[in-house]
Amino acid sequence: MRSSNKYEKLQRAKNVAFNLPFRVKNFKRTKWKQLQKKLLNLNRFKIYNILQSRHLYRRWKKIRFSFKNALRLKISIFQRFQNNLDNKSFYKSLFVKKCTNLDFFSKALVQNEFRLDLLLWKLHLFESSYAARIAINNHLIYVNDKTVKGNFSLKKGDLVSFSKSCNLEKKLNNLVRYNYLLTFVEVDYYSNTIIILKSYFHLDMNDMCLLRYKMVDLTQLRRL
């Protein structure tokens, strides 16, 4: 056993060291009140450490800029699909173990390339995905001669056709002018139809290159 209690020595001392354990605050006996008062005064008049404050500022600055860059990256990805991406599926694909850029693109992004409204907008047949969605909901566009919703996901063998009231001459000229090439889409100008040649899970690296995806820092995106 100890000959004398270490806390009794601290209580007698005029100056208390900085490394005093904070559990002293929880002592309930009245004899420790004097020591607790010393601890309160010590916390009140701490010496201002300039080096420590600089270190904390630099750390906060680094976190802030990394968050800002990650947010910009996320906004640029979402703008590619006119903010029609699902947040939950986007973050689920990010936090998969050993996730590479190719896995992230195939799970989070490529599937949205086969959305009917987004595909018609990307082929420059409509000014926006919203305009394409209105045309689909007004039954001006058919898939396999059936009416569908705007967020309908296309697959291999689907045939997209347009009603007679939908003027396609100017729109098809836009498609030729912008020269947006896709390996899974074939346009028949004679019958004014679009044929889907592949499903999204059949795409290979050559198809992905034509989609013009840039390399993304996934660790940066995970900070959001």
N, C-alpha and C positions, 0 to 999 in steps of 0.2 A: 504493500500500500504506500501511497505518497505521504511524505512527512508533512507537506503543506499543500493546500489547493492552489493551483495556478491562477484561478480566477480571483482568489483572495489577494494575491500579490498584485494583480492588475488593478484591483480596487484601491489599494494603498498608493499605487503610483500616480504621480501628477499628470504625466503625459502617457497616453495610450497609443500603442502601435496601430498602424493601418491594417495589419493582417489579423485583427481581432475577429473571431468567428461570430457570425450573425445570429447564431442560435441563442446568444446571450439575451436577445430581445424577448425570447419566449420564456425566460425564467420567471416563475410566478412568486417566488419568495421575496419578502420586503428587503432582505439584506443585499439583494442584487440591484436595487433601484439606482444607487449611486453609479454603478458601473454602466447601467443602461443609459443614464443621463450623459455620461462621457461618450458613449457610442453615438448618441443623437447629435451631440456637438461636433463630433468627428466627421459625421456625414454632412453636417451643415456647412462646415468650413474646410472642405477638401481643397487641396492644392490643385490649381488649374494646370493640367499637363498639355502644353501646346502640341507636342509631337503626337500624342494620342488623339487629339481632336483632328489634326491633319489626316491621320491615318483613317479615322472614321469617315471624314468628308470624302476622301479619295475612294474609299470603299462604296459609299453611297452613290457617288458620281458614276462609278463603274457599273453598279447595278441599274441605275437610272438609264444610262445610255444603252446598255444591253437590252433592257426592256423596251426602249423606244425603237431600236433596230428590229427587234423581234416583232413588234406591233406593225411596223412598216412592211415587213416581209409578209405577215399574215394578210394585211390589207391588199397588197399587190396580188396575192394568190386568190383572194375572194373577188377582187375586181375582174379577174380573168373569167369568172363565171357570173358576173353581175350580182354578186352577193347572194347567190342561190345555193351555196353550200350548206350542209347540215353541220352545225358546231359539234354535236356529240360524236358523229362518225369521224369528223376531222381529227378530234383529239384522241379518240380511241386508236386510230391508225398511227398516231404519233408515238404512243407509249407502248407499242408492241416491242417485245424483247428482240434485240439485234435487228432493228428496223433500218433498212437501207433506203436510199432515195427512190430506187425502183419499186420497192414494196409500198412506200408511202404514196407514190404517184398512182400505182395500180389500185390501191385500196381506197384512197381518199378522193382522187381527182378524175381518173380515167372513166369511172362509172358515170360521172356527170357529163362526159362528152357524148354519151348515148341518150341523154334526155332530149326529147323531141323539140321543146321550145328553145333550148340552148343550142342544139345542132342547127336549127333553121336560122338562128341569129348568127352563128359562127360561119355559116355558108353565105352570109350577107343577103339572104332572101328577105329578111326583116331588119328594121332599124335597131330593134332591141328584143330581148327575150320576152319582155312584157307584151310588145306588139304581136309577137308570134303566139303567145299564150292566149291573147284575145281572139286571134284568128282560129285557133284550135277549139276554144270554147264556143265560138260561134258556128262551129261545124263547117268550116271552110277547108279544113285539112283532115285527111283520113289516113288511117293505118290499116292496111289489108281490107280496104273498103268499109271500115268501121269507124265510128266517132270515138275519140279518146280524150283524156284529160291533158292539160298542158304539161304536167310533170311525168308523162308516160315515158318509160325507159324502153328503148328499142333493142332488138336482138337480131341475130343472124336470120336472113330470109324475109324480114319485114319490108313491105312496100308502102312508101309514103306517097299519096296522091293528093291532088288539089282540085277544088271545085271550079266550075267554069267562071263563076263570079270573081274568083281570085286571079287578077291579072299577073301573069308570071313572066311576060316578055322582058320587062325592065329588070325584074329581079334576077332572072337567069343571065342577063347581060352583066349584072354586077358580079355574079359568081365567076364568070369568065374573066372579068377585069381584075378582080382581086387575086385570082389564081390560088385559092386556098385548097391545097391538096390533102386528101385523106385516103388512106388505103382501104378503110372499111366502108366507104361510101361510093356509090356509082350513080351518076345523074343521067337519065335518059331524056334528051331534049326533044325527041320526037313525041313521046307520050306524056312529057312533063311529069315524070315520076322520079323518086329517089329510092334506090335499092340498098339495103344494108347487107354487106358481104360477110361481116364478122361480128361476133359478140365481143364484149369488152374483155372477157377472160381468155380470148384467143389471140390477143395482140402480142407481138414480139417487140424486140428492141428497134427494128426498122420502123415499125408503126409509131413507136414512142418518139422517135427522132422527128418525125413529121409533125407531131403535136407541139414541138418547140418548147418543151419543158426545160427550165434551167435548173442547175444544181442548187439545192437548198440546204442550209445548215440546220439540221433537225434539232441539235442541242440548243440552238438559239430559240427555236420555236417552242421548245418544251418549257422555257422560262416564263411563258405567259400564264 
